[in-house]
Amino acid sequence: MRNVTRTDEWMISVRAKEAARPDAIITDPAAISLAHIGNVTNVALQYSHSAVILRRRFGDDVIAESTSRGVRQAVSLGAGSDTRAYTSALPGEFKYFEIDFPGQTAIKRSLLATAGINPYCKLITVEQDLRKPAWIQALLNSGFRCDLPTVWLAEGLFYFFTRSELCLLMRQITALSSHGSRLSFDIGDADFCTAPQTALLRQLVARRGVRYREGMGDPKGWLAPFGWHTHAYHADDICADRCSWLHATPKRLKKELDCTWFVRACRPSSPVECCECP
Ligand SMILES: C[S@@+](CC[C@H](N)C(=O)[O-])C[C@H]1O[C@@H](n2cnc3c(N)ncnc32)[C@H](O)[C@@H]1O
């Protein structure tokens, strides 16, 4: 198994822990039922990992906004333990594509099926390495329509890509995105790989044989030449309640929330249309 895939059961445990709280900001019954699969150390779970919870919430909000506009397909890049297809919020005809390395999502699917938990929408698995161009044809062959608007989700993925790998991926995503498409992702800031605040996280990840590649100082500026209209909030904005996506972020989620960007972008259908400007 590639080391990068070993971060997955950790993510599911974090989401399960949050979703089980009475004051949870995410709904994830499937994660709760999968929480036992992981071999996650207490140290990893003690680390608050707010970014995992917040990105899920932000992604859910983008999906909800898009489905209300009639969008009927989403692609989860580096899907891993993503359980969104198993929540009742998605319409039955919605196509939810999950892309990850071969075999990476299989355990999740089989454990959930054994537990009698089935996707609410059409869940389609595409087993590919996103650094290799073959993923595009594989996605198209599996029923993806590039003439329809899409929600692209890259949750916990871009940390593992170099800037040149990210630029290539973004060119490919853009070529497959019709107007009205949306993109939601999180990524480390320019200090992410060196800041003392992320040292424990980097250490925990390194123990799994994984290395974060590089962060980004200005995601909005990075996306502009690709033709995306972007809104980005830094962890500092969220901690200071300057994020209009989630008013008054719970205090417990501000703990250890550092050096991360949460980004939402759209391919406008018209010059005035934007995901934040109704
Ligand atoms: C930290 S996990 C995040 C999983 C899930 N999206 C979430 O938010 O819980 C990162 C996922 O990205 C996948 N991944 C990393 N590099 C990849 C690549 N080059 N191609 C496809 N998947 C990749 C890993 O296998 C893993 O499942």
The ligand as a Gaussian input file, in Angstrom:
#p B3LYP/6-31G(d) Opt

LIG

0 1
 C       -5.680000      12.562000       3.620000
 S       -6.577000      11.446000       2.619000
 C       -8.076000      12.377000       2.385000
 C       -9.244000      11.465000       2.123000
 C      -10.613000      12.156000       2.000000
 N      -10.665000      12.994000       0.824000
 C      -10.929000      12.937000       3.248000
 O      -11.000000      14.167000       3.214000
 O      -11.114000      12.296000       4.286000
 C       -5.747000      11.644000       1.065000
 C       -6.271000      10.710000      -0.026000
 O       -5.707000      11.123000      -1.267000
 C       -5.319000       9.969000      -1.984000
 N       -4.255000      10.351000      -2.936000
 C       -3.068000      10.940000      -2.665000
 N       -2.340000      11.103000      -3.784000
 C       -3.105000      10.628000      -4.803000
 C       -2.911000      10.498000      -6.211000
 N       -1.779000      10.889000      -6.798000
 N       -3.899000       9.946000      -6.960000
 C       -5.056000       9.522000      -6.381000
 N       -5.299000       9.605000      -5.043000
 C       -4.332000      10.152000      -4.267000
 C       -4.832000       9.016000      -0.908000
 O       -4.804000       7.667000      -1.357000
 C       -5.857000       9.252000       0.192000
 O       -6.973000       8.416000       0.047000

